[in-house]
Amino acid sequence: QVQVVESGGGLVQAGGSLRLSCTASGRTFSIYFMGWFRQAPGKEREFVANINWNGGIRYYADSVKGRFTISTDNAKNTVYLQMSSLKPEDTAVYYCAADRNGRSATDYSPQAYDYWGQGTQVTVSS
């Protein structure tokens, strides 16, 4: 069993920056990848980025490349999403997820992940 908890959401102006944190607990030794997704009102849950625990493999959605950075702090069992140059269209609930089987190395859908956080709201004003 793995528990995932997000924090760091809030309200920022367009062009600003925000850093989200996600801490995993429980059977964390079984986690291969951590991922970030987001879901805006009326839209499907959308892949943002993922990373393996060593930080050697990272993948970003085209919509956030060059603006968002995903990283890990292994000692704290924590993954971060540093967001910069934020746009109003980045407004969404952001979710952190854990993949215990490594499927997310090639599968970027929500179904590749086994454990999910509660979500944290990010609102970007114009």
C-alpha positions in Angstrom: 0.0 0.0 0.0 1.2 3.5 -1.0 -0.1 6.8 0.2 0.5 10.0 -1.9 0.0 13.5 -0.7 0.3 16.7 -2.7 0.8 20.3 -1.6 1.8 23.7 -3.0 -1.1 24.7 -5.1 -2.5 28.2 -5.1 -3.3 31.3 -7.1 -0.6 33.0 -9.2 -0.6 35.6 -12.0 0.2 34.7 -15.6 3.9 34.5 -16.1 4.5 33.6 -12.5 5.9 30.4 -10.9 4.8 27.8 -8.5 6.3 24.6 -7.1 4.2 21.6 -6.2 5.3 18.8 -3.9 4.2 15.2 -3.6 5.3 12.9 -0.8 4.9 9.1 -1.0 4.7 6.9 2.1 4.1 3.2 2.9 5.6 0.7 0.5 7.6 3.2 -1.4 10.3 0.7 -2.3 7.9 -0.7 -4.9 7.5 2.6 -6.8 9.2 2.8 -10.2 7.8 6.1 -11.5 6.0 9.1 -10.2 3.8 11.2 -12.4 1.9 14.5 -12.5 -1.5 14.9 -14.1 -3.9 17.7 -14.3 -7.6 18.0 -14.9 -9.5 21.2 -15.8 -13.2 21.7 -15.4 -15.1 19.7 -18.1 -11.9 18.1 -19.4 -10.3 14.7 -19.1 -7.3 14.0 -16.9 -4.2 15.1 -18.8 -0.6 13.8 -18.5 1.9 16.5 -17.5 5.2 14.8 -16.7 6.7 11.7 -15.1 10.1 10.6 -13.6 11.8 7.6 -12.2 13.1 7.8 -8.7 16.8 8.1 -9.8 15.8 11.1 -11.9 17.5 9.6 -15.0 14.3 9.3 -17.0 11.9 12.2 -17.5 9.1 12.9 -19.9 7.0 16.0 -20.4 3.8 16.7 -22.3 4.3 19.0 -25.2 2.1 21.6 -23.6 4.5 22.1 -20.7 8.0 21.5 -22.2 10.4 24.2 -21.4 8.2 25.6 -18.7 7.8 22.8 -16.2 10.5 20.8 -14.5 9.9 17.5 -12.6 12.5 16.3 -10.0 12.8 14.0 -7.0 14.3 14.1 -3.5 14.8 10.4 -2.8 15.7 11.0 0.9 12.3 12.6 1.4 10.3 10.3 -0.9 9.2 13.4 -2.6 8.6 14.5 -6.2 8.4 18.1 -7.2 6.8 20.0 -10.2 8.4 23.4 -10.7 6.1 25.4 -12.9 7.2 28.7 -14.6 5.8 31.0 -17.2 2.4 29.9 -16.1 -0.6 30.5 -18.4 -4.3 30.7 -17.6 -4.7 27.5 -19.5 -2.5 25.8 -16.9 -5.4 26.2 -14.4 -6.4 22.8 -13.2 -6.4 20.4 -10.3 -3.0 18.8 -10.3 -2.7 15.2 -9.2 0.4 13.2 -8.2 0.5 9.4 -9.0 2.7 6.4 -8.3 3.4 3.6 -10.7 4.6 0.4 -9.1 5.1 -1.7 -12.2 7.0 0.6 -14.6 4.2 0.7 -17.1 4.4 4.5 -17.2 7.8 4.3 -19.0 5.9 3.8 -22.2 2.2 4.4 -21.2 1.4 8.0 -20.4 -2.3 7.4 -19.6 -3.7 7.5 -16.0 -4.3 3.8 -16.2 -0.5 3.2 -15.9 -0.6 4.5 -12.3 -1.6 2.6 -9.2 -1.9 5.2 -6.4 -3.2 8.8 -6.5 -3.1 11.8 -4.4 -6.1 14.0 -3.5 -5.2 16.8 -5.9 -4.1 20.4 -5.4 -5.7 23.4 -7.1 -3.6 25.6 -9.3 -5.2 28.8 -10.6 -3.5 31.2 -13.0 -5.1 34.6 -13.4 -4.7 36.8 -16.4 
